[in-house]
Each structure stands twice: as structure tokens, then as C-alpha cells.
Amino acid sequence: MQIDLRILFVVILAAVLLLLFYIIKIIQTDVLSRKFYAYGLCMLLVWNISDFMFAFASNEALAHTFYFISMLAIGLMSGFFYLAGYTLAEKCKLTNYWVAALPTVLNFLRLPLQEVVPTAIGSFALKYNVFDYAWMVLCILLMLDSCRILLQLRSRIRNIVLIRRINTFVYTIICVGFAGAIFTTIFNMFHLPDITAGIAGLLAFLTYPLFGGGK
């Protein structure tokens, strides 16, 4: 069973790595909103790698370390997506940068309470506490706020390329954010290896070309 799960992780990661093609295309742009979006996708890749390393860590200390990196990547991803929305809407202020940093700050505060548990198949899973769920809600709120301001912008413009770009941002954020919250809760509730990052990455990969984000 463990070997099968390792193969599943590798297959998902290989598919998610295709996102690099889109990241490379957009990260070289001078448009700040697209850079932030690309940084968010990069953190999604880090999340995938660290989730795999966490699930099959050789000991509990390594599992703690890799899960912290995973949570750090999710927090940064949420912050980058949040900033992508505000910079695209040209409403980003210094305050927004501080708000975007909140999940990362909270991640360091939740670290002393982080608890990993071994599963029946020899891998590790996280034992969630109230602080973990509060951190997850904060990440979702940031991404939802980004969607809100992007949808407000979309309602005021007629530029087809910009509308496609906004659709890409919104659908990626919604897919990744809610997949992360729902599947992470399910996998950890049953103490199963968490493949949420892979699911979120696949959704992001499918969403990106579908809505013409590379144009």
C-alpha cells in the first residue's frame, strides 16, 4: 500500500510540474500582478514537494520540518495570490503587504503546537488543532478577498485579454483554496497521507490553460 501511495505522489507531482511551463512564461513579465501570480504557483510546487517528503519522512523530526515547510508554502501562496489581485486592480497599498504576510507570521506561531502522528501504513499525517484550522481560515479569507476585488474589476472592464487573465486568477484561487481546505481536512481527519497539494496543483494546471492565462 505504501509503495502505491508513493507512486501516486510521484505521478501527481510530475503532472503538477507542467505548471513550470506557464510559470516560466509569466514570471519574466514586468507586470507585478502576474509576477505575484507566478510566485503563488511556485509556492504550490514547493507545497507538493514538501507534502511528499512529509508523508514519507524517515522519522518524526523530519516529518515536523517538512510539514512546517508545507504550511509555510501555503501561507506564502495565499499571500501572493492576495497581492496579485490587489496589484491587478491597482489598489495595493503598504497595508496589503502586511496583510499578505499574516499567514506566514501565524505559521511560525502555530509551530510549537504542531503535532504529527504515524499512520497504519508507515507514513505520517498531521493531527489538527484549533490553531491549525484558524490558520487555514485566514488563508482562505485572503484568497477570497483577492477574488472579490478581481471580480469587482472584471465588472468594470471590456478588455477581453484582461478579462481572461482575471478569470484565470479567480478560478485558480478558488480551486486551490477550497481544494486545500476540504481535502486537507478529510485526509487528516482519517490520518491518511495528504495528497491535497497534488489535487490543488492538478486543478491549477487544468484551470490555467483553460482560461487563457498565458496570453
TACORRA-V966348 format. One record per pair of residues at least 12 apart in sequence whose ideal C-beta (glycine too) atoms are under 6 Angstrom apart, sorted by the first residue. I is the first residue (numbers start at 0). GAP is how many residues later the second one is. Records with the same first field share a line. If there is no record, write none. Layout:
# TACORRA-V966348
I: GAP + GAP
This chain:
# TACORRA-V966348
0: 120
1: 119 + 120
4: 188
8: 43
11: 186
12: 35
14: 187
15: 32 + 185
17: 187
18: 22 + 186
21: 186 + 192
22: 15 + 18
24: 189
25: 12
31: 55
32: 51 + 54 + 55
35: 44 + 47 + 48
36: 47
38: 41
39: 37 + 40 + 41
42: 30 + 33 + 34
43: 33 + 157
45: 27
46: 23 + 26 + 27 + 150
47: 149 + 150 + 153
49: 16 + 19 + 20
50: 19 + 143 + 146
52: 13
53: 12 + 13 + 16
54: 68 + 138
55: 67
56: 67
62: 53 + 61
63: 52
66: 59
67: 43
70: 36
71: 35
74: 28 + 29 + 32
77: 25 + 61 + 64 + 65
78: 21
80: 62 + 65 + 92
81: 18 + 60 + 64
82: 17
84: 61 + 64 + 65
88: 60 + 64
102: 35 + 36
105: 29
109: 21 + 25
112: 16 + 18
114: 12
118: 72
122: 70
124: 63 + 66
125: 62
127: 60
135: 45
139: 37 + 41
142: 30 + 34
145: 27
146: 23 + 26
149: 16 + 19 + 20
153: 12
163: 47 + 48
166: 44
167: 43 + 45
170: 36 + 40
171: 32 + 35
174: 28 + 32
175: 24 + 28
178: 20 + 21 + 24
179: 16 + 20
182: 13 + 16
183: 12
